[in-house]
Amino acid sequence: MREVSVPPLVPTGTVGGIADYPARWARVEPTRVLASVRGADGWQDLTAAQLHRRVGALAKGLVAAGIEVGDRVAIMSRTRLEWTLADLALWTVGAVPVPVYETSSVEQVNFICRDSRAVAIIVEDAPMMATVARAREGVDTLRDVWQIENGSLEELVEADADVPDSALEERRSGVRRDDLATIIYTSGTTGRPKGCELTHDNFMTLAENAAERLSVIVGAPGAANLIFLPLAHVFARFIEVLCLHSGVRMGHTPDPGTLLDDLATFRPTFLLAVPRVFEKIYTAGEQRAEAAGRGRVFRWAADVAGRYSRALDTGSVGFTLRARRAVADRLVYARLRAAMGGRVQYAISGGAALGERLGHFYRGVGVVVLEGYGLTETTAPATVNTPDMIRIGTVGRPLPGVSVRVDDAGEVWVRGVGVLRGYHEDPDADAAALQDGWLRTGDLGSVDEEGFLRLTGRSKELIVTAGGKNVLPGPMEDRLRAHRLVSHCMVVGEGRPFVAVLITLDEEMVAAWARQQGLGELEPAQVRTHPALRAELREAVDAANAPVSRGESIRSFRVLEDDFTVESGLLTPSLKLRRAHVDERYREEIEQLYATRRG
């Protein structure tokens, strides 16, 4: 067993809640810009004083509507300023916001509202309103539904006339750090979602210590961050609190399709994202290069970036490599940085494994991606690489106030300021996951001599073949997804004679590849089964197999017609594989895959 602990840099407080952050900025620096809102004429700034007024007005409306201390109020929306306003207004009055993903089904909305006993729900638009209308059955506590886009929040604000400032201040000052701040439900990849009870202190003490540890990023002059992850996810929620505490200018963008345009106009100084976003930015750059006939130059530059970054680790960056990087910077890297707004120096990646390839690529480009690790149960980050202590391929050292240990079975445990107080009315889950202040994560990994955590997979995802070989699918999937033609993949083989993989394709990259190969006239289905494409994928599979033994290696693959998506139920909203769902959906294809090999 190996354990590493990092003492807190900021002492834990006892009074005040998250809503105190904007109130403090409004008092000490009222003209400080805390948010920018995208409009028809670009981004419009919102000062601390303006944000505080808008939060207070909505909070009074909630009081007038009968929201009491401790009431649960669900929020179902894409990422937008109104979510942050609703969060802060509910925290001001001592209520408990309960996030719901905008893609949630009727059954999921029903379960969350019923389990949390929500008294109201804020939804974004008419389609979500329709979902909630169908989900209300059996939710006896739910009395109010407010829709953002039909002006319901404005109507709440107009109804606040009888709520004095003193009543609102009494509510806000009555919130303590150990009070419940939110209930966030897990994605339910392996069973029924569990409600994680996170306190104001979980968010605040973790944010305050993270801000100290990452001060070169969040404390930089003009620091700005664009939130584009779903605010229903704990990672984005933590970003929101970190920005509010640190006074970072915060923007919101709800549409992944406009992300690159929004990055270019908002011009953030740092990003926080899941690995899929960094993959997409890389792929978009490669696609543009291919379309312009510069694909070979892009791939050369990507190779130079990786070699340059690895050389930084050894302190052996030679003159020739520096010269090549300077050329690659003019030809490729500067354009990629410009696509991210031109000011990003650091990015933090979490939610899944980034992989060494992308980590070294981005550092070579000039954007240092600091990979971290955490769960809903740890209020997002438990460990993270930092500018002064980075080891690509690991998820970093514990944040201040956090301890990590790896037991003799290789399982990762976490203790510290971000660990949840418990699961909502689920003592069996508490007993299974919480022991003497330690959280059993279910993840497998190792801690090196300097305290860097390296993850290898999840214990529940371990595949045992018919021959008794133990296979962790995650690392092989990460290596296979690194290929430009692969969108998603899932390794299979539980109880089977060998390991195989289901592959989905990146349609845009496949179309570009087909044109390059002279196959542009073929239909997508013909390209998908073409021998040249299968040969390309075979090479990708062979590369993914390189680090493992033959018994662990992928022996066969099948290309699926459709991609794995959140809408299809095969990915969680945080883009993790729902393995059981994929296995069930493609049971026939898996059987055929093994039957073909036997034949």
For each residue, the residues with C-beta under 8 A, 3 or more apart:
1: 405 406 407 408
2: 405 406 446 447
3: 403 404 405 406 447
4: 397 398 403 404 405 447 451
5: 398 402 403 404
6: 397 398 399 400 401 402 403 451
7: 400 401
8: 11 12 205 209 400 401 417
9: 209 212 213 400 401
10: 205 208 209 212 400 401
11: 8
12: 8 177 201 205 401 417
13: 16 177 201 204 205
14: 176 177 178
15: 176 177
16: 13 20 175 176 177 200 204
17: 20 91 94 172 175 176 177 179 181 200 204
18: 21 87 88 91 181 200 203 204 241 244
19: 22 23 55 88 89 91 92 172 175
20: 16 17 23 24 172
21: 18 24 25 241 244 245
22: 19 25 26 34 48 51 52 55 88 244
23: 19 20 26 27 52 172
24: 20 21 27 28
25: 21 22 28 29 30 32 34 48 52 247
26: 22 23 30 48 49 51 52 53
27: 23 24 30
28: 24 25
29: 25 32 48 247
30: 25 26 27 47 48 49
31: 47 48 49
32: 25 29 47 48 247
33: 36 45 46 47 48 249
34: 22 25 46 47 48 51 243 244 247 249 250
35: 45 46 51 81 84 249 250 251 252
36: 33 43 44 45 46 224 249 250 251 266
37: 43 44 46 81 251 252
38: 42 43 44 251 252 253 262 265 266
39: 42 43 44
40:
41: 44
42: 38 39 265
43: 36 37 38 39 251 265 266
44: 36 37 38 39 41
45: 33 35 36 249
46: 33 34 35 36 37 50 51 54 81
47: 30 31 32 33 34 50 51
48: 22 25 26 29 30 31 32 33 34 51 52 247
49: 26 30 31 52 53
50: 46 47 53 54
51: 22 26 34 35 46 47 48 54 55 85
52: 22 23 25 26 48 49 55 56
53: 26 49 50 56 57
54: 46 50 51 57 58 85
55: 19 22 51 52 58 59 85 88 89 92
56: 52 53 59 60 89 92 165 168
57: 53 54 60 61 157 160
58: 54 55 61 62 85 86 89 153 156 157
59: 55 56 62 63 88 89 90 92 93 168 171 172
60: 56 57 63 64 157 160 163 168
61: 57 58 64 65 89 153 155 156 157 158 159 160 163
62: 58 59 65 67 73 89 90 93 95 156
63: 59 60 66 67 93 160 163 167 168 171
64: 60 61 156 159 160 161 162 163
65: 61 62 120 144 156 159
66: 63
67: 62 63 71 73 90 93 95 119 120
68: 71 94 95
69: 93 94 95 171 174
70: 94 95 96 180
71: 67 68 95 96 119 120
72: 95 96 97 98 116 117 118 119 183
73: 62 67 86 90 95 96 97 98 118 119 120 121 122
74: 97 98 99 100 109 112 113 116 118 120 121 122
75: 83 86 87 97 98 99 100 121 122 231 232
76: 100 101 102 104 109 121 122 123 124 128 131 132 232
77: 80 82 83 102 122 123 124 128 148 231
78: 102 124 230 254 255
79: 83 227 228 229 230 231 236 252 253 254
80: 77 83 124 148 252 254
81: 35 37 46 84 85 252
82: 77 85 86 122 124 148 153
83: 75 77 79 80 86 87 231 252
84: 35 81 87 88 231 240 250 252
85: 51 54 55 58 81 82 88 89 153
86: 58 73 75 82 83 89 90 97 122 153
87: 18 75 83 84 90 91 97 231 237 240
88: 18 19 22 55 59 84 85 91 92 244
89: 19 55 56 58 59 61 62 85 86 92 93
90: 59 62 67 73 86 87 93 95 96 97
91: 17 18 19 87 88 94 95 97 175 181 200
92: 19 55 56 59 88 89 168 171 172
93: 59 62 63 67 69 89 90 168 171 172
94: 17 68 69 70 91 171 172 174 175 179
95: 62 67 68 69 70 71 72 73 90 91
96: 70 71 72 73 90 116 180 181 182 183
97: 72 73 74 75 86 87 90 91 181 182
98: 72 73 74 75 112 113 116 118 182 183 184 185
99: 74 75 182 184 185 231 232 233 237
100: 74 75 76 104 108 109 112 113 121 232
101: 76 104 108 230 232 233 573
102: 76 77 78 124 128 230 232
103: 566 567 573
104: 76 100 101 108 109 112 131
105: 108 109 131
106: 109 110 131 134 135
107: 110 111 135
108: 100 101 104 105 111 112 193
109: 74 76 100 104 105 106 112 113 131 132 135
110: 106 107 113 114 135 136 137 138 139
111: 107 108 114 115 192 193
112: 74 98 100 104 108 109 115 116 118 185 193 195
113: 74 98 100 109 110 116 117 118 121 135 136 139 141 142
114: 110 111 117 138 139 141
115: 111 112 185 195 424 425
116: 72 74 96 98 112 113 183 195 424
117: 72 113 114 141
118: 72 73 74 98 112 113 121 139 141 142
119: 67 71 72 73 141 142 143 144
120: 65 67 71 73 74 142 143 144 145 146
121: 73 74 75 76 100 113 118 132 142 144 145 146
122: 73 74 75 76 77 82 86 146 147 148 152 153
123: 76 77 128 129 131 132 145 146 147 148
124: 76 77 78 80 82 102 128 147 148 149
125: 128 129 147 148 149
126: 129 130 147 149 150
127: 130 131
128: 76 77 102 123 124 125 131 132 147
129: 123 125 126 132 133 145 147
130: 126 127 133 134
131: 76 104 105 106 109 123 127 128 134 135
132: 76 109 121 123 128 129 135 136 145
133: 129 130 136 145
134: 106 130 131 137
135: 106 107 109 110 113 131 132 139
136: 110 113 132 133 139 142
137: 110 134
138: 110 114
139: 110 113 114 118 135 136 142
140:
141: 113 114 117 118 119
142: 113 118 119 120 121 136 139 145
143: 119 120
144: 65 119 120 121
145: 120 121 123 129 132 133 142
146: 120 121 122 123 152 153 156
147: 122 123 124 125 126 128 129 150 151 152
148: 77 80 82 122 123 124 125 152 153
149: 124 125 126
150: 126 147
151: 147 154 155
152: 122 146 147 148 155 156
153: 58 61 82 85 86 122 146 148 156 157
154: 151 157 158
155: 61 151 152 158 159
156: 58 61 62 64 65 146 152 153 159 160
157: 57 58 60 61 153 154 160
158: 61 154 155 161
159: 61 64 65 155 156
160: 57 60 61 63 64 156 157 163
161: 64 158
162: 64
163: 60 61 63 64 160 167 168
164: 167 168
165: 56 168 169
166: 169 170
167: 63 163 164 170 171
168: 56 59 60 63 92 93 163 164 165 171 172
169: 165 166 172 173
170: 166 167 173 174
171: 59 63 69 92 93 94 167 168 174 175
172: 17 19 20 23 59 92 93 94 168 169 175
173: 169 170
174: 69 94 170 171
175: 16 17 19 91 94 171 172 179 200
176: 14 15 16 17 179 200
177: 12 13 14 15 16 17 199 200 201 204 205
178: 14 199 200 201
179: 17 94 175 176 199 200
180: 70 96 183 197 198 199 421
181: 17 18 91 96 97 198 199 200 202 203
182: 96 97 98 99 198 237
183: 72 96 98 116 180 195 196 197 198 424
184: 98 99 195 196 198 232 234 237 376
185: 98 99 112 115 188 193 194 195 196
186: 189 193 194 196 376
187: 193 572 573 574 576 578
188: 185 191 192 193 572
189: 186 572 576 577 578 579 580
190: 460 580
191: 188
192: 111 188
193: 108 111 112 185 186 187 188
194: 185 186 423 424 426 429
195: 112 115 116 183 184 185 423 424 425 426
196: 183 184 185 186 234 376 377 420 423 424
197: 180 183 420 421 422 423 424
198: 180 181 182 183 184 202 203 234 379 420 421
199: 177 178 179 180 181 202 203 421
200: 16 17 18 91 175 176 177 178 179 181 203 204
201: 12 13 177 178 204 205 417
202: 181 198 199 205 206 379 417 418 419 420 421
203: 18 181 198 199 200 206 207 237 238 241 379
204: 13 16 17 18 177 200 201 207 208 241 245
205: 8 10 12 13 177 201 202 208 209 401 417 418
206: 202 203 209 210 238 379 380 381 399 401 417 418
207: 203 204 210 211 238 241 242 245 246
208: 10 204 205 211 212 245
209: 8 9 10 205 206 212 213 399 400 401 417
210: 206 207 213 214 218 242 381 384 399 400
211: 207 208 214 215 218 219 242 245 246
212: 9 10 208 209 215 400
213: 9 209 210 384 386 399 400
214: 210 211 217 218 384 386 387
215: 211 212 218 219
216: 219 220 387 388
217: 214 220 223 269 270 345 346 387
218: 210 211 214 215 223 242 243 246 248 270
219: 211 215 216 223 246
220: 216 217 223 269
221:
222: 249 269
223: 217 218 219 220 246 247 248 249 269 270
224: 36 248 249 250 251 266 267 268 269 270 343
225: 239 243 248 249 250 251 268 269 270 271 272
226: 250 251 252 253 262 263 266 268 271 341
227: 79 231 236 239 240 243 250 251 252 253 272
228: 79 252 253 254 256 259 262 273 277
229: 79 233 235 236 239 272 273 274 574
230: 78 79 101 102 233 236 573 574
231: 75 77 79 83 84 87 99 227 236 237 240
232: 75 76 99 100 101 102 184 236 237 573
233: 99 101 229 230 236 237 351 573 574
234: 184 196 198 237 238 374 375 376 379 380
235: 229 238 239 272 274 350 351 374 380 381 574
236: 79 227 229 230 231 232 233 239 240 272
237: 87 99 182 184 203 231 232 233 234 240 241 380
238: 203 206 207 234 235 241 242 379 380 381
239: 225 227 229 235 236 242 243 272
240: 84 87 227 231 236 237 243 244 250
241: 18 21 203 204 207 237 238 244 245
242: 207 210 211 218 238 239 245 246 248
243: 34 218 225 227 239 240 246 247 248 249 250
244: 18 21 22 34 88 240 241 247 250
245: 21 204 207 208 211 241 242
246: 207 211 218 219 223 242 243
247: 25 29 32 34 48 223 243 244
248: 218 223 224 225 242 243
249: 33 34 35 36 45 222 223 224 225 243
250: 34 35 36 84 224 225 226 227 240 243 244
251: 35 36 37 38 43 224 225 226 227 262 266 268
252: 35 37 38 79 80 81 83 84 226 227 228
253: 38 79 226 227 228 258 259 262 266
254: 78 79 80 228
255: 78 258 259
256: 228 259
257:
258: 253 255 261 262
259: 228 253 255 256 262 263 277
260: 263 264 281 284 339
261: 258 264 265
262: 38 226 228 251 253 258 259 265 266
263: 226 259 260 266 267 268 339 340 341
264: 260 261 267 338 339 340 341 342
265: 38 42 43 261 262 341
266: 36 38 43 224 226 251 253 262 263 341
267: 224 263 264 341 342 343
268: 224 225 226 251 263 271 340 341 343 344
269: 217 220 222 223 224 225 343 344 345
270: 217 218 223 224 225 344 345 346 347 348
271: 225 226 268 277 340 344 346 347 348
272: 225 227 229 235 236 239 347 348 349 350
273: 228 229 277 278 347 348 349
274: 229 235 277 349 350 351 352 574 575
275: 278 279 349 351 352 353 354 355 358
276: 279 280 352 575
277: 228 259 271 273 274 280 281
278: 273 275 281 282 347 349 354 358 362 369
279: 275 276 282 283 358 481
280: 276 277 283 284
281: 260 277 278 284 285 336 339 340
282: 278 279 285 286 302 358 361
283: 279 280 286 287 484 506 508 509
284: 260 280 281 287 288 339
285: 281 282 288 289 298 332 335 336 339
286: 282 283 289 290 295 298 299 302 484 509
287: 283 284 290 291 508 509 512
288: 284 285 291 292
289: 285 286 292 294 295 297 298 332
290: 286 287 293 294 295 298 509 512 513 516
291: 287 288 512
292: 288 289
293: 290
294: 289 290 297 298 331
295: 286 289 290 298 299 512 516
296: 299 300
297: 289 294 300 301 331 332
298: 285 286 289 290 294 295 301 302 332
299: 286 295 296 302 303
300: 296 297 303 304 328
301: 297 298 304 305 328 331 332 333
302: 282 286 298 299 305 306 332 361
303: 299 300 306 307
304: 300 301 307 308 321 324 325 328 364
305: 301 302 308 309 325 328 333 360 361 362 363 364 365
306: 302 303 309 310 357 360 361 364
307: 303 304 310 311 321 364
308: 304 305 311 312 317 321 322 324 325 364
309: 305 306 312 313 359 360 361 363 364 392
310: 306 307 313 314 360
311: 307 308 314 315 316 317 318 321
312: 308 309 315 317 363
313: 309 310 392
314: 310 311
315: 311 312
316: 311
317: 308 311 312 321 322
318: 311 321 322
319: 322 323
320: 323 324
321: 304 307 308 311 317 318 324 325
322: 308 317 318 319 325 326
323: 319 320 326 327
324: 304 308 320 321 327 328
325: 304 305 308 321 322 328 329 364
326: 322 323 329 330
327: 323 324 330 331
328: 300 301 304 305 324 325 331 332 333
329: 325 326 332 333 334 366
330: 326 327 334
331: 294 297 301 327 328
332: 285 289 297 298 301 302 328 329 335 336 365
333: 301 305 328 329 336 337 364 365 366
334: 329 330 337 338
335: 285 332 338 339
336: 281 285 332 333 339 340 365 367
337: 333 334 340 342 344 365 366 367
338: 264 334 335 341 342
339: 260 263 264 281 284 285 335 336
340: 263 264 268 271 281 336 337 344 367
341: 226 263 264 265 266 267 268 338 344
342: 264 267 337 338
343: 224 267 268 269
344: 268 269 270 271 337 340 341 347 367
345: 217 269 270 366 367 368
346: 217 270 271 367 368 369 370 387
347: 270 271 272 273 278 344 362 367 368 369 370
348: 270 271 272 273 369 370 371 372 381 384
349: 272 273 274 275 278 354 369 370 371 372
350: 235 272 274 371 372 373 374 380 381 384
351: 233 235 274 275 574 575 576
352: 274 275 276 574 575 576
353: 275 455 474 475 478
354: 275 278 349 358 359 369 371
355: 275 358 359 478 479 481 482
356: 359 360 392 393
357: 306 360 361 482
358: 275 278 279 282 354 355 361 362 369 482
359: 309 354 355 356 362 363 369 371 392 393
360: 305 306 309 310 356 357 363 364 392
361: 282 302 305 306 309 357 358 364 365
362: 278 305 347 358 359 365 367 368 369
363: 305 309 312 359 360 366 367 368 369 392
364: 304 305 306 307 308 309 325 333 360 361
365: 305 332 333 336 337 361 362
366: 329 333 337 345 363
367: 336 337 340 344 345 346 347 362 363
368: 345 346 347 362 363 387 390
369: 278 346 347 348 349 354 358 359 362 363
370: 346 347 348 349 384 385 386 387 390 396
371: 348 349 350 354 359 384 385 392 394 395 396
372: 348 349 350 381 382 383 384 385 395 396
373: 350 381 382 383 384 395 396 443 453 455
374: 234 235 350 378 379 380 381 382 383 418
375: 234 378 380 382 414 439 441
376: 184 186 196 234 379 380 420
377: 196 419 420 433 439 441
378: 374 375 381 382 402 414 416 418 419 420 439
379: 198 202 203 206 234 238 374 376 418 419 420
380: 206 234 235 237 238 350 374 375 376 418
381: 206 210 235 238 348 350 372 373 374 378 384 399 418
382: 372 373 374 375 378 398 399 402 404 414 416 418
383: 372 373 374 395 396 397 398 399 402 404 453
384: 210 213 214 348 350 370 371 372 373 381 395 396 397 399
385: 370 371 372 389 390 391 392 394 395 396 397 452
386: 213 214 370 389 390 396 397
387: 214 216 217 346 368 370 390
388: 216
389: 385 386 396 397
390: 368 370 385 386 387 396
391: 385 394 396 448 450 452
392: 309 313 356 359 360 363 371 385
393: 356 359 454
394: 371 385 391 448 452 453 454
395: 371 372 373 383 384 385 452 453 454 455
396: 370 371 372 373 383 384 385 386 389 390 391 452 453
397: 4 6 383 384 385 386 389 450 451 452 453
398: 4 5 6 382 383 402 403 404 416 451 453
399: 6 206 209 210 213 381 382 383 384 402 416 418
400: 6 7 8 9 10 209 210 212 213
401: 6 7 8 9 10 12 205 206 209 416 417 418
402: 5 6 378 382 383 398 399 414 415 416 417 418
403: 3 4 5 6 398 414 415 416
404: 3 4 5 382 383 398 412 413 414 447 453
405: 1 2 3 4 412 413 415 438 447
406: 1 2 3 410 411 412 413 445 446 447 453
407: 1 410 411 413
408: 1
409:
410: 406 407 444 445 446 456
411: 406 407 440 441 442 443 444 459
412: 404 405 406 441 443 444 445 453 455
413: 404 405 406 407 438 439 440 441
414: 375 378 382 402 403 404 419 438 439 441
415: 402 403 405 419 437 438 439
416: 378 382 398 399 401 402 403 419
417: 8 12 201 202 205 206 209 401 402
418: 202 205 206 374 378 379 380 381 382 399 401 402
419: 202 377 378 379 414 415 416 437 439
420: 196 197 198 202 376 377 378 379 423 439
421: 180 197 198 199 202
422: 197 426 430 434
423: 194 195 196 197 420 426 429 430 433
424: 115 116 183 194 195 196 197
425: 115 195
426: 194 195 422 423 429 430
427: 430 431
428: 431 432
429: 194 423 426 432 433
430: 422 423 426 427 433 434
431: 427 428 434
432: 428 429 440
433: 377 423 429 430 439 440
434: 422 430 431 437 438 439 440
435: 438 440
436:
437: 415 419 434
438: 405 413 414 415 434 435
439: 375 377 378 413 414 415 419 420 433 434
440: 411 413 432 433 434 435
441: 375 377 411 412 413 414
442: 411 458 459 460
443: 373 411 412 455 457 458 459
444: 410 411 412 455 456 457 458 459 472
445: 406 410 412 453 454 455 456
446: 2 406 410 453 454 456
447: 2 3 4 404 405 406 451 452 453 454
448: 391 394 451 452 454
449:
450: 391 397
451: 4 6 397 398 447 448
452: 385 391 394 395 396 397 447 448
453: 373 383 394 395 396 397 398 404 406 412 445 446 447
454: 393 394 395 445 446 447 448
455: 353 373 395 412 443 444 445 474
456: 410 444 445 446 472 474 475
457: 443 444 461 462 472 473 474 475
458: 442 443 444 461 462 474
459: 411 442 443 444 462
460: 190 442
461: 457 458 472 473 474 579
462: 457 458 459 470 471 472
463: 470 471 472 473 491 492 493 494 499
464: 468 469 470 471 494 495
465: 468 469 471 493 494 495 496 497 498 499 551
466: 495 496 497
467: 497 551
468: 464 465
469: 464 465 551 552
470: 462 463 464
471: 462 463 464 465 476 491 493 499 548 552
472: 444 456 457 461 462 463 475 476
473: 457 461 463 476 477 490 491
474: 353 455 456 457 458 461 477 478
475: 353 456 457 472 478 479 547
476: 471 472 473 479 480 491 501 544 545 548 554
477: 473 474 480 481 489 490 491 501 544
478: 353 355 474 475 481 482
479: 355 475 476 482 543 544 547
480: 476 477 483 486 489 501 503 540 541 543 544 554
481: 279 355 477 478 486 487 488 489
482: 355 357 358 478 479 486
483: 480 486 536 537 540 543
484: 283 286 506 509 513
485: 505 506 509 510 513 533 536 537 540
486: 480 481 482 483 489 503 504 505 506 537 540
487: 481 504 505 506 507 563 564
488: 481 503 504 563 564 571 577
489: 477 480 481 486 501 502 503 504
490: 473 477 501 502 564 577 579 582
491: 463 471 473 476 477 499 500 501 554
492: 463 496 499 500 501 502 583 590 593
493: 463 465 471 496 498 499 500
494: 463 464 465
495: 464 465 466
496: 465 466 492 493 499 500 594
497: 465 466 467 594
498: 465 493 555 556 597
499: 463 465 471 491 492 493 496 552 553 554 555
500: 491 492 493 496 554 555 556 557 558 590 593 594 597
501: 476 477 480 489 490 491 492 541 554 556 557 558
502: 489 490 492 557 558 560 582 586 589 590 593
503: 480 486 488 489 537 557 558 559 560
504: 486 487 488 489 559 560 562 563 564
505: 485 486 487 509 510 528 559 563
506: 283 484 485 486 487 509 510
507: 487 510 511 524 563
508: 283 287 511 512
509: 283 286 287 290 484 485 505 506 512 513
510: 485 505 506 507 513 514 524 527 528 533
511: 507 508 514 515 520 524
512: 287 290 291 295 508 509 515 516
513: 290 484 485 509 510 516 517 533 536
514: 510 511 517 519 520 522 527 533
515: 511 512 518 519 520
516: 290 295 512 513
517: 513 514 532
518: 515
519: 514 515 522 526 527 530 532
520: 511 514 515
521:
522: 514 519 526 527 530
523: 526 527
524: 507 510 511 527 528
525: 528 529 561
526: 519 522 523 529 530
527: 510 514 519 522 523 524 530 533
528: 505 510 524 525 533 559 561
529: 525 526 533 534 559
530: 519 522 526 527 533 534
531: 534 535
532: 517 519 535 536
533: 485 510 513 514 527 528 529 530 536 537 559
534: 529 530 531 537 538 559
535: 531 532 538 539
536: 483 485 513 532 533 539 540
537: 483 485 486 503 533 534 540 541 557 559
538: 534 535 541 542 557
539: 535 536 542 543
540: 480 483 485 486 536 537 543 544
541: 480 501 537 538 544 545 554 557
542: 538 539 545 546
543: 479 480 483 539 540 546
544: 476 477 479 480 540 541 554
545: 476 541 542 548 553 554
546: 542 543
547: 475 479
548: 471 476 545 552 553
549: 552 553
550: 553
551: 465 467 469
552: 469 471 499 548 549
553: 499 545 548 549 550
554: 476 480 491 499 500 501 541 544 545 557
555: 498 499 500 597
556: 498 500 501 593 594 596 597
557: 500 501 502 503 537 538 541 554 593
558: 500 501 502 503 589 590 592 593
559: 503 504 505 528 529 533 534 537
560: 502 503 504 563 586 589
561: 525 528
562: 504 565 568
563: 487 488 504 505 507 560
564: 487 488 490 504 568 570 571 577 582
565: 562 568 570 571
566: 103 569 571 572 573 575
567: 103
568: 562 564 565 571 585
569: 566 578 581
570: 564 565 577 578 581 582 585
571: 488 564 565 566 568 575 576 577 578
572: 187 188 189 566 575 576 577 578
573: 101 103 187 230 232 233 566
574: 187 229 230 233 235 274 351 352
575: 274 276 351 352 566 571 572
576: 187 189 351 352 571 572
577: 189 488 490 564 570 571 572 582
578: 187 189 569 570 571 572 581 582
579: 189 461 490 582 583
580: 189 190 583 584
581: 569 570 578 584 585
582: 490 502 564 570 577 578 579 585 586
583: 492 579 580 586 587 590
584: 580 581 587
585: 568 570 581 582
586: 502 560 582 583 589 590
587: 583 584 590 591
588: 591 592
589: 502 558 560 586 592 593
590: 492 500 502 558 583 586 587 593 594
591: 587 588 594 595
592: 558 588 589 595 596
593: 492 500 502 556 557 558 589 590 596 597
594: 496 497 500 556 590 591 597 598
595: 591 592 598 599
596: 556 592 593 599
597: 498 500 555 556 593 594
598: 594 595
599: 595 596
